[in-house]
């Protein structure tokens, strides 16, 4: 029985690959919490949106953009951030990151596979537009 089981698992794994199954699991999704949203009186049509994002160990974002000014402040753990055309950076608690309205956020992930990470995001965006726009 001990010999049959590894062979069976190996056969199922190979069949999954042959059938086009993705052998790598998707990373855990972040938990996003809205802290507040308020219209900006000095910038008609704009709102300020304040969020927290928690990456579980190994967690990551899909490639996206914000169509907004985005300011990031790391509260705990370490995260890796990067936009198209720039080298990724690893940020720890107390460090910051900026994304502009035209930036494509190509890398956003927890730097650790064993510890969570948490950061605050402050967005200035058009009222009624989504905070995150997926990019293929």
N, C-alpha and C positions, 0 to 999 in steps of 0.2 A: 504494500500500500504506500509506503514512503517513496518508492521509486515512481509509481504511477502518478501521484499527485503533482510533483514538479513537472513531469512531462506533460500532463494535462494542462497545467497552468501555462507552460511555455507554448503549447499548441494554441490555446485560446488567445494568448497575447499576439502570436504571429498571425493568426486569422484576423484579429482585430486590425492589425496594421495593414494586412492585405486588403481588407474591406474598406480601408480609408479612415478608420477610426483615429482620432487624435490621441497619441499615447501620452502626451503631456497634459496634466490637469490644468484648468484655468486657475489663476491665483484667486485667493479669497477677495471678495469685493469690499471696498471701504464702507464705513458707516458715516453718513453725512447728516449732520444735525443743523437745522437753521436756528440761529440764536436770535436774530432780528432782521427786519427789513424796514427801510424808511425812505420816503421820497426825499430827494435832495433839493432843498428850497433854492439854493444858489445855482442849480443846474437843472432847469426845467426838462422833464422827460426822463431824467435819470433817477436811479435809486441806489442806495447803499445796501448791500447784503452781507451779513456776517454769519459765517458758518464754522463749524468744527468738522474736521475729517479725521476719522480714526482708521488707520491701516492695521488690520490684524497681522500677526506674523506672516510674512510672505505675501501680504496683500499688495494690490496694484490697481491703478486706474487704466481704463482703455485709452487709446490715443484720442485726444479731444482738443477743443479750443473753447474760449469763453466769450468772445466778442465783447470783452470788458477789460478794464484794468483790474488785475488781480494781485493782491499782496498777501504773501504767506508768512506766517510766524510759527516756528516749530515749538511746541509745548513740551513734548517728551519723545524719547527715542530718536531715531535717525531715519531720514527719508532721502531718496534720490530723486532729483527733479531735473528735467531737461526740456528744452524747446528746440524745434527744428533749426538747424544752422548754428547751434551752440553746443559746447561740451556739457554733459551732465555734471551736476554737482551733488555732493553728499552733504546734507545739512543736519545739524544736531540741535538740541534744545537751545533756544535763544537766537538762532540764526534765521535769516529772512530770504525770500525769493520773490521775484516780480515776473509777471507775464503781462504782455501788452495785448490789445484787442486783436491784432493780426497773428499773434504767435500760435503755433500748433504745439500743444503739449505732448511731446512724443514719449517722455518717460516720467512716470509718477508712481513711485513704489516705496514700500518699506525697505530699508536697507538691511533689516534683520529677518531671518526665518524663524526666530525663536521669541522675539519680544515685540509687543505692539508699539505703534508710533501714533502721535496725535499732533495735529496742527490747526491753526486758525487761518481762515481765508476771508479777506475783506475784498469784496467786489464792488466796483462802480460800473453799473450797466444800465441799458435802456429798460424802462419799466415795461413789464410784460414779456420780455424776451427770456429764454431759458438761461440758466446759469452755466450749463455745460452743453456743448454741441459736439456729438460724436463725429470723428473724422475717420474715413475708411483708409 
